[in-house]
């Protein structure tokens, strides 16, 4: 007797997706719904808009939510639970030390995990629209009460500690909540790159200082706000925490869509978050998988780019998969593990599916490149430089670059633009001289957190990825593209732009190595002479939250 579905030419029924996969898809819809609420508000958010952002089929929504209203409510419930887990619970555990608890409360409340521009706008959209106000109170009313009681209790404990019985704990707590709310409102009308989080914290702490000057003394920012201990750049324990919290689930550039022309064309990436494989299917769509054999964890292909002849094959174990990742007849085991794939223009990004660490629903838009509509040659020049320095030092160099002006960007991105300088080197002067009349002599740089820099200048577009290798060691990978179909002037610009960029990149590596050596050396370290830029302060603050206990108040490696 033949089993149903096992006849010749028919595939057996696909097993139900595991629960973890269903949860990831549900979370993906919630992330997309939050993005849609940020842009359209509750009344104008539709299922079509949500699935367009999530890049999913409209019908799949019914598997997870009974209606659009249920999906909107689930998104608000997710944000409310996140606020509880990230702020109320950890701060509540610090009741015995009210000064530290209030400092931590301000830091989290105004930080990017809870108060991104996208998330803040969702809070206010539910609270502000009359049709959604009841849902807000039903979901968030009890949470708001707990938060108010927590602030009131901490202020009361501080009053007792200061023996200042004349102070009114209710009035002071209400004032602090009001300051925090006003700062949140300002976030809702900004982009991530224009929010001055360090300035917001200073204003909030100034309020507390005006009431409790002895407990919140004036002076330079605390070390966690503007610098990290030397051990943070040589700690294996911290690096492991960074891999889990920052890299797993982060978007990583893999190539341009035009590099994948025919069915079977692929790109592979050995990235910090996942080993990725992007394949063009026969129908023309793109799929992303983990570049790993299902039998033993090794790469299916070690080449960066190529073409599969009709099937993805593991030559070591004889397993074969369709271009959609399904095992072919005779190959046992599960399908290839899916990764998320997204595009910003022609720039393709991949990441592991991780709802816990996926703060940004889609890659930050690369506005400069979309505006310029640059047609790039599909084959990049890829360079890798071994760096005897921690990965964070290169990112810090990108973030503290004072050149140019900050321009609006998406969440998780810092963009700058500026005029091309005419330096003293021959290549720099020649580069400026080859610019055709009417060509803007400008560059544009986008720092895509946590570890990438995208650069545009006439004649060259490059993506730089800094990859952590070990404590105090990293690798800089550079994808360099030049405009397609260039004439003589274009080729000269591409050649000179590459020369100028190579010098700058190697100078950045040399600086990182020199700083690492200084940090590794025994003895006192040089204190910074001026306040660091806000983007750099935010980056260091995010790292400071991951510091192992041994590094919290010490410069020694953990």
C-alpha positions as CSV (number, residue, x, y, z in Angstrom):
1,X,0.0,0.0,0.0
2,X,1.4,3.4,-1.0
3,X,1.6,6.1,1.6
4,X,-0.5,9.2,0.7
5,X,1.8,11.8,-0.9
6,X,4.6,9.3,-1.5
7,X,3.7,8.5,-5.2
8,X,6.3,8.9,-7.8
9,X,6.9,12.6,-8.6
10,X,5.2,13.9,-5.5
11,X,6.9,15.3,-2.5
12,X,5.9,14.2,1.0
13,X,3.9,16.7,3.0
14,X,6.1,19.5,4.5
15,X,6.3,19.1,8.2
16,X,4.8,21.8,10.4
17,X,7.1,24.7,11.2
18,X,8.7,24.3,14.7
19,X,7.3,26.6,17.4
20,X,10.5,28.7,17.4
21,X,10.1,29.5,13.7
22,X,6.4,30.5,14.3
23,X,7.5,32.8,17.1
24,X,10.1,34.4,14.9
25,X,7.5,35.0,12.1
26,X,5.1,36.5,14.6
27,X,7.7,38.7,16.0
28,X,8.7,39.8,12.5
29,X,5.1,40.9,11.9
30,X,5.1,42.8,15.2
31,X,8.3,44.6,14.3
32,X,6.8,45.5,11.0
33,X,3.6,46.7,12.6
34,X,5.6,49.0,15.0
35,X,7.3,50.5,11.9
36,X,4.0,51.0,10.2
37,X,2.5,52.6,13.3
38,X,5.5,54.9,13.4
39,X,4.8,56.1,9.9
40,X,1.0,55.9,9.5
41,X,-0.5,55.9,13.0
42,X,-3.1,53.3,14.3
43,X,-6.0,54.4,12.1
44,X,-4.0,54.4,8.9
45,X,-2.0,51.3,9.5
46,X,-3.3,48.4,7.4
47,X,-2.4,44.7,7.0
48,X,-1.1,45.4,3.5
49,X,1.3,48.1,4.8
50,X,2.5,45.8,7.5
51,X,3.2,42.8,5.3
52,X,4.9,45.1,2.7
53,X,7.3,46.2,5.4
54,X,7.8,42.6,6.7
55,X,8.1,41.3,3.1
56,X,5.6,38.6,3.8
57,X,2.4,37.3,2.3
58,X,-0.9,39.1,3.4
59,X,-2.5,35.7,4.1
60,X,0.1,34.7,6.7
61,X,-1.2,37.4,9.1
62,X,-4.3,35.2,9.8
63,X,-2.1,32.5,11.2
64,X,-1.0,34.8,14.0
65,X,-3.6,37.4,14.5
66,X,-7.4,37.3,14.3
67,X,-7.6,40.8,12.9
68,X,-5.7,44.0,12.2
69,X,-6.9,45.2,15.7
70,X,-5.4,42.2,17.3
71,X,-2.1,42.8,15.6
72,X,-2.0,46.4,16.7
73,X,-2.8,45.4,20.3
74,X,-0.1,42.8,20.2
75,X,2.4,45.4,19.1
76,X,1.5,47.7,22.0
77,X,1.6,44.7,24.4
78,X,5.1,43.8,23.1
79,X,6.3,47.4,23.8
80,X,4.7,47.4,27.3
81,X,6.3,44.1,28.2
82,X,9.6,45.3,26.9
83,X,9.4,48.4,29.1
84,X,8.6,46.2,32.1
85,X,11.5,43.9,31.4
86,X,14.1,46.5,30.5
87,X,13.3,49.2,33.0
88,X,10.8,48.5,35.8
89,X,12.2,45.1,36.8
90,X,15.9,46.0,36.9
91,X,15.4,49.4,38.4
92,X,13.1,47.9,41.0
93,X,15.8,45.5,42.0
94,X,18.0,48.6,42.9
95,X,15.5,50.1,45.5
96,X,18.1,49.8,48.3
97,X,20.4,52.3,46.4
98,X,18.1,55.1,45.2
99,X,20.7,57.3,43.7
100,X,22.1,54.5,41.5
101,X,18.5,53.4,40.8
102,X,17.5,56.9,39.6
103,X,20.6,57.2,37.5
104,X,19.9,53.8,35.9
105,X,16.2,54.7,35.4
106,X,17.1,57.9,33.5
107,X,19.7,56.1,31.4
108,X,17.3,53.3,30.3
109,X,14.2,55.6,29.9
110,X,16.1,57.9,27.5
111,X,18.2,55.1,25.9
112,X,17.8,53.6,22.4
113,X,16.5,50.2,23.5
114,X,13.3,51.7,25.1
115,X,13.1,55.1,23.5
116,X,14.0,54.8,19.8
117,X,12.2,57.4,17.7
118,X,10.2,54.5,16.1
119,X,9.0,53.1,19.4
120,X,8.2,56.4,21.1
121,X,6.0,57.5,18.2
122,X,4.0,54.3,18.7
123,X,3.4,55.0,22.4
124,X,2.1,58.5,21.5
125,X,0.1,57.4,18.5
126,X,-2.0,55.0,20.7
127,X,-2.3,57.5,23.5
128,X,-3.2,60.4,21.2
129,X,-5.8,58.9,18.9
130,X,-9.2,58.8,20.5
131,X,-10.1,55.5,18.8
132,X,-7.0,53.8,20.3
133,X,-7.0,55.4,23.8
134,X,-9.0,52.7,25.5
135,X,-6.6,50.0,24.2
136,X,-3.7,52.1,25.6
137,X,-5.3,52.3,29.1
138,X,-6.3,48.6,29.1
139,X,-2.7,47.5,28.2
140,X,-0.5,50.2,29.8
141,X,-2.6,51.6,32.7
142,X,-1.3,49.2,35.3
143,X,2.2,49.4,34.0
144,X,2.1,53.2,34.2
145,X,0.9,53.0,37.8
146,X,3.8,50.7,38.7
147,X,6.3,53.0,37.1
148,X,4.9,56.0,39.0
149,X,4.9,54.1,42.3
150,X,8.5,53.1,41.6
151,X,9.6,56.7,41.0
152,X,7.7,57.8,44.1
153,X,9.3,55.2,46.2
154,X,12.9,56.0,45.0
155,X,12.3,59.7,45.6
156,X,10.9,58.9,49.1
157,X,13.9,56.8,50.0
158,X,16.2,59.6,48.8
159,X,14.4,62.1,50.9
160,X,14.8,59.9,54.0
161,X,18.5,59.4,53.2
162,X,18.9,63.2,52.9
163,X,16.9,63.8,56.0
164,X,15.0,66.5,54.0
165,X,11.5,66.0,55.5
166,X,10.3,69.3,54.1
167,X,10.4,68.0,50.5
168,X,7.3,66.6,48.9
169,X,8.0,63.2,47.4
170,X,4.9,63.2,45.2
171,X,5.7,66.6,43.7
172,X,9.3,65.7,43.0
173,X,8.4,62.4,41.4
174,X,5.7,64.0,39.3
175,X,8.3,66.6,38.2
176,X,10.8,63.9,37.2
177,X,8.2,62.0,35.2
178,X,7.2,65.2,33.5
179,X,10.8,65.9,32.5
180,X,11.1,62.4,31.1
181,X,7.8,62.7,29.2
182,X,8.8,66.0,27.6
183,X,12.1,64.6,26.5
184,X,10.3,61.6,25.0
185,X,8.0,63.9,23.1
186,X,11.0,65.6,21.6
187,X,12.3,62.1,20.5
188,X,9.0,61.4,18.6
189,X,9.7,64.3,16.2
190,X,13.3,63.4,15.4
191,X,15.2,60.7,13.6
192,X,17.7,58.5,15.4
193,X,20.7,60.4,14.2
194,X,19.4,63.8,15.4
195,X,18.4,62.7,19.0
196,X,20.9,64.1,21.5
197,X,20.6,61.4,24.2
198,X,23.6,62.6,26.2
199,X,22.0,66.1,26.3
200,X,18.7,64.7,27.3
201,X,20.3,62.8,30.2
202,X,22.1,65.9,31.3
203,X,18.9,67.9,31.4
204,X,17.1,65.2,33.4
205,X,20.0,64.9,35.9
206,X,20.1,68.7,36.2
207,X,16.5,68.5,37.5
208,X,17.5,65.9,40.1
209,X,20.6,67.9,41.0
210,X,18.5,71.0,41.6
211,X,16.6,69.1,44.3
212,X,19.4,66.8,45.7
213,X,22.7,68.7,45.0
214,X,24.6,66.5,47.4
215,X,23.5,63.2,45.8
216,X,23.8,64.3,42.2
217,X,26.9,66.7,42.2
218,X,27.8,68.8,39.2
219,X,30.9,68.0,37.2
220,X,32.0,66.1,34.1
221,X,29.9,63.2,32.9
222,X,30.5,59.9,34.6
223,X,33.0,57.6,32.9
224,X,30.4,55.3,31.6
225,X,28.9,58.2,29.6
226,X,32.0,59.2,27.7
227,X,34.6,56.5,28.0
228,X,35.2,52.8,28.6
229,X,37.8,51.2,30.9
230,X,40.9,50.0,29.2
231,X,40.0,46.4,29.9
232,X,36.9,46.8,27.7
233,X,39.2,46.6,24.6
234,X,40.9,43.4,25.6
235,X,38.2,41.4,27.4
236,X,37.2,38.0,26.1
237,X,34.2,38.0,28.3
238,X,32.9,41.3,27.0
239,X,33.6,40.2,23.4
240,X,31.3,37.2,24.0
241,X,28.6,39.5,25.3
242,X,29.0,41.8,22.3
243,X,28.7,38.9,19.9
244,X,25.4,37.9,21.5
245,X,23.8,41.3,22.2
246,X,25.1,43.4,19.2
247,X,26.0,41.1,16.3
248,X,23.6,38.2,16.5
249,X,20.5,39.6,14.7
250,X,22.3,42.6,13.2
251,X,22.0,43.4,9.5
252,X,25.2,42.7,7.6
253,X,26.0,43.8,4.0
254,X,26.6,40.9,1.6
255,X,26.6,42.5,-1.9
256,X,24.6,44.1,-4.6
257,X,21.5,42.6,-6.1
258,X,23.0,43.1,-9.6
259,X,25.6,40.6,-8.6
260,X,22.9,37.9,-8.8
261,X,21.7,37.7,-12.4
262,X,20.9,34.1,-13.3
263,X,19.1,31.3,-11.3
264,X,21.7,29.6,-9.2
265,X,23.9,32.7,-8.8
266,X,24.9,33.1,-5.2
267,X,26.8,35.3,-2.7
268,X,28.3,34.0,0.5
269,X,29.3,35.9,3.7
270,X,31.3,34.8,6.7
271,X,29.9,37.5,9.0
272,X,29.9,38.2,12.7
273,X,26.2,37.3,13.1
274,X,25.9,34.3,10.8
275,X,27.4,32.5,7.8
276,X,25.1,33.5,5.1
277,X,24.2,32.3,1.6
278,X,22.0,34.4,-0.8
279,X,20.7,32.6,-3.9
280,X,18.7,33.6,-7.0
281,X,15.8,31.2,-7.5
282,X,14.5,30.1,-10.9
283,X,11.5,32.4,-10.4
284,X,13.7,35.4,-10.0
285,X,13.3,35.9,-6.2
286,X,16.2,35.9,-3.7
287,X,16.5,33.6,-0.8
288,X,18.9,33.7,2.2
289,X,20.1,30.6,4.1
290,X,22.6,29.8,6.7
291,X,25.7,28.6,4.8
292,X,26.0,25.4,6.7
293,X,25.5,21.7,6.0
294,X,22.6,20.1,7.9
295,X,24.8,17.0,8.6
296,X,27.8,18.6,10.1
297,X,28.3,22.4,10.7
298,X,30.6,23.4,7.9
299,X,30.2,25.8,5.0
300,X,28.4,24.6,1.9
301,X,30.6,26.9,-0.2
302,X,33.8,28.8,0.7
303,X,33.7,31.0,-2.4
304,X,32.4,34.5,-2.0
305,X,30.4,34.3,-5.2
306,X,29.5,31.8,-7.9
307,X,26.7,29.8,-9.5
308,X,25.1,26.5,-8.4
309,X,24.3,24.2,-11.4
310,X,20.6,23.6,-10.5
311,X,21.2,22.5,-6.9
312,X,23.0,23.5,-3.8
313,X,25.4,20.7,-3.0
314,X,27.4,19.6,0.0
315,X,30.2,17.7,-1.7
316,X,31.6,16.4,1.6
317,X,28.4,14.5,2.6
318,X,26.6,14.1,-0.8
319,X,23.6,16.1,0.3
320,X,21.8,18.2,-2.3
321,X,19.2,21.0,-1.9
322,X,17.0,22.9,-4.3
323,X,17.7,26.6,-4.9
324,X,14.8,27.1,-2.4
325,X,16.7,25.2,0.3
326,X,14.6,22.0,0.3
327,X,16.4,18.6,0.4
328,X,16.3,16.8,-3.0
329,X,15.3,13.2,-3.3
330,X,17.9,11.0,-1.7
331,X,19.1,13.7,0.7
332,X,17.9,13.2,4.3
333,X,17.6,15.8,6.9
334,X,15.9,19.2,7.3
335,X,15.8,22.1,4.8
336,X,18.5,24.8,4.9
337,X,17.9,27.2,7.7
338,X,16.4,30.5,6.6
339,X,18.0,33.8,7.2
340,X,16.3,37.2,6.8
341,X,17.1,39.2,3.7
342,X,16.4,42.9,3.1
343,X,17.5,45.5,0.6
344,X,18.3,49.2,0.8
345,X,18.2,50.1,-2.9
346,X,20.6,47.6,-4.5
347,X,22.4,47.0,-1.2
348,X,21.6,43.5,0.2
349,X,21.7,42.8,3.9
350,X,21.3,39.5,5.8
351,X,20.8,38.6,9.4
352,X,19.9,35.7,11.6
353,X,16.3,35.6,12.7
354,X,16.5,36.8,16.3
355,X,13.5,38.7,17.7
356,X,15.3,39.3,21.0
357,X,18.2,41.3,19.5
358,X,16.5,42.7,16.3
359,X,15.9,46.3,17.3
360,X,15.8,47.6,13.7
361,X,13.1,46.0,11.6
362,X,14.8,46.8,8.2
363,X,18.3,48.1,7.3
364,X,18.6,51.8,7.8
365,X,18.0,53.6,4.4
366,X,21.1,54.7,2.5
367,X,19.6,58.0,1.4
368,X,22.6,59.4,-0.3
369,X,23.0,56.4,-2.7
370,X,19.3,56.3,-3.5
371,X,19.3,60.0,-4.3
372,X,22.4,59.7,-6.5
373,X,21.0,56.6,-8.4
374,X,24.5,55.4,-9.0
375,X,24.8,52.4,-11.4
376,X,27.6,50.3,-10.0
377,X,29.7,47.6,-11.7
378,X,28.7,44.3,-10.2
379,X,32.1,42.9,-9.3
380,X,33.6,44.5,-6.2
381,X,37.2,44.6,-5.2
382,X,37.3,43.0,-1.8
383,X,40.2,43.6,0.6
384,X,40.7,42.3,4.1
385,X,43.1,43.8,6.6
386,X,44.1,42.1,9.8
387,X,44.0,44.7,12.7
388,X,45.9,44.3,16.0
389,X,43.2,46.2,17.7
390,X,39.7,45.7,19.1
391,X,36.8,46.2,16.7
392,X,35.3,49.0,18.8
393,X,38.3,51.2,18.2
394,X,37.6,51.4,14.4
395,X,33.9,52.1,15.0
396,X,34.8,54.8,17.5
397,X,37.0,56.4,14.9
398,X,34.1,56.5,12.5
399,X,31.8,57.9,15.1
400,X,34.0,60.7,16.4
401,X,35.0,61.9,12.9
402,X,34.3,65.7,13.2
403,X,34.3,66.3,9.4
404,X,31.1,67.1,7.6
405,X,27.6,67.6,9.0
406,X,25.2,65.0,10.4
407,X,22.2,64.4,8.1
408,X,18.9,62.5,8.9
409,X,19.2,58.8,8.8
410,X,17.2,55.8,9.9
411,X,17.3,53.9,13.2
412,X,20.7,52.4,13.8
413,X,22.5,54.7,11.3
414,X,24.6,57.9,11.6
415,X,25.1,59.8,8.4
416,X,27.5,62.6,7.6
417,X,28.3,64.5,4.4
418,X,30.9,67.1,3.5
419,X,33.1,68.7,0.9
420,X,36.0,66.8,-0.5
421,X,39.2,68.2,0.8
422,X,42.2,68.9,-1.4
423,X,45.1,67.4,0.6
424,X,48.8,67.7,0.0
425,X,49.2,64.3,-1.6
426,X,49.4,64.1,-5.4
427,X,46.5,61.6,-5.6
428,X,44.3,63.9,-3.5
429,X,45.0,67.0,-5.7
430,X,44.6,64.9,-8.9
431,X,41.4,63.4,-7.7
432,X,39.8,66.8,-7.2
433,X,41.1,68.0,-10.6
434,X,39.5,65.1,-12.5
435,X,36.0,65.9,-11.2
436,X,33.8,66.9,-14.2
437,X,32.2,70.2,-14.2
438,X,28.9,70.1,-12.4
439,X,29.8,67.0,-10.4
440,X,29.2,67.7,-6.6
441,X,32.6,67.5,-4.9
442,X,31.0,65.8,-1.8
443,X,31.3,62.6,0.1
444,X,28.7,60.8,2.2
445,X,29.3,58.3,5.0
446,X,26.8,56.2,6.8
447,X,27.7,54.3,10.0
448,X,25.4,51.3,10.2
449,X,25.5,50.0,13.7
450,X,27.1,48.1,15.1
451,X,30.1,47.6,12.8
452,X,29.7,48.9,9.2
453,X,30.6,52.1,7.3
454,X,29.2,52.9,3.9
455,X,31.1,55.6,1.9
456,X,30.2,57.4,-1.3
457,X,32.4,59.7,-3.3
458,X,32.6,60.4,-7.0
459,X,34.2,57.3,-8.6
460,X,33.8,54.9,-5.6
461,X,31.2,53.4,-3.3
462,X,32.6,51.2,-0.5
463,X,31.2,49.2,2.4
464,X,33.6,48.6,5.3
465,X,32.8,45.9,7.9
466,X,34.9,45.5,11.0
467,X,34.7,41.9,12.3
468,X,35.7,40.9,15.8
469,X,38.3,38.1,15.7
470,X,39.4,37.9,19.4
471,X,39.8,40.1,22.3
472,X,42.0,43.0,21.1
473,X,42.0,41.8,17.5
474,X,39.7,42.3,14.5
475,X,39.6,42.2,10.7
476,X,38.5,45.0,8.4
477,X,36.7,43.8,5.3
478,X,36.2,46.4,2.4
479,X,33.8,46.0,-0.5
480,X,34.8,48.6,-3.1
481,X,32.6,49.3,-6.1
482,X,33.1,51.7,-9.0
483,X,30.5,53.1,-11.4
484,X,29.5,50.9,-14.3
485,X,30.5,51.7,-17.9
486,X,32.9,54.5,-17.0
487,X,34.6,56.6,-19.7
488,X,38.2,57.7,-19.4
489,X,37.3,60.4,-16.8
490,X,35.3,57.9,-14.8
491,X,38.1,55.3,-14.8
492,X,40.6,58.0,-13.7
493,X,38.3,59.1,-10.9
494,X,37.8,55.5,-9.8
495,X,41.6,54.9,-9.8
496,X,42.3,58.0,-7.8
497,X,39.4,57.6,-5.4
498,X,40.7,54.1,-4.6
499,X,44.2,55.4,-3.9
500,X,42.9,58.2,-1.6
501,X,40.6,55.7,0.2
502,X,43.3,53.1,0.7
503,X,45.6,55.7,2.4
504,X,42.7,56.8,4.7
505,X,41.8,53.3,5.6
506,X,45.3,52.3,6.4
507,X,45.7,55.4,8.5
508,X,42.5,54.5,10.5
509,X,43.9,51.0,11.1
510,X,47.3,52.4,12.2
511,X,45.5,54.7,14.6
512,X,43.4,51.9,16.1
513,X,46.6,49.8,16.6
514,X,48.4,52.7,18.3
515,X,45.4,53.2,20.6
516,X,45.2,49.5,21.4
517,X,48.9,49.5,22.3
518,X,48.4,52.5,24.6
519,X,45.4,50.8,26.3
520,X,47.4,47.5,26.8
521,X,50.3,49.3,28.4
522,X,50.4,49.4,32.2
523,X,50.0,52.6,34.1
524,X,47.4,55.5,34.1
525,X,45.6,56.4,31.0
526,X,45.2,59.8,29.4
527,X,41.8,61.4,30.3
528,X,39.9,62.9,27.4
529,X,40.3,66.7,27.2
530,X,36.8,67.4,25.8
531,X,33.4,65.9,25.6
532,X,33.0,63.3,22.9
533,X,30.3,63.5,20.2
534,X,26.9,62.3,21.0
535,X,26.9,59.3,18.6
536,X,30.2,58.0,20.2
537,X,28.8,58.6,23.7
538,X,25.8,56.5,22.8
539,X,27.9,53.7,21.4
540,X,30.1,53.5,24.5
541,X,27.1,53.6,26.7
542,X,25.6,50.6,24.9
543,X,28.9,48.8,25.4
544,X,29.1,49.8,29.1
545,X,25.8,48.0,29.7
546,X,27.4,44.8,28.6
547,X,30.5,45.1,30.8
548,X,31.3,42.1,33.0
549,X,31.2,42.8,36.7
550,X,35.0,42.6,36.9
551,X,35.3,45.5,34.5
552,X,32.6,47.8,35.9
553,X,35.0,49.7,38.2
554,X,38.4,48.4,36.9
555,X,40.6,48.7,33.9
556,X,41.8,45.1,34.2
557,X,40.8,42.6,31.5
558,X,38.1,40.2,32.6
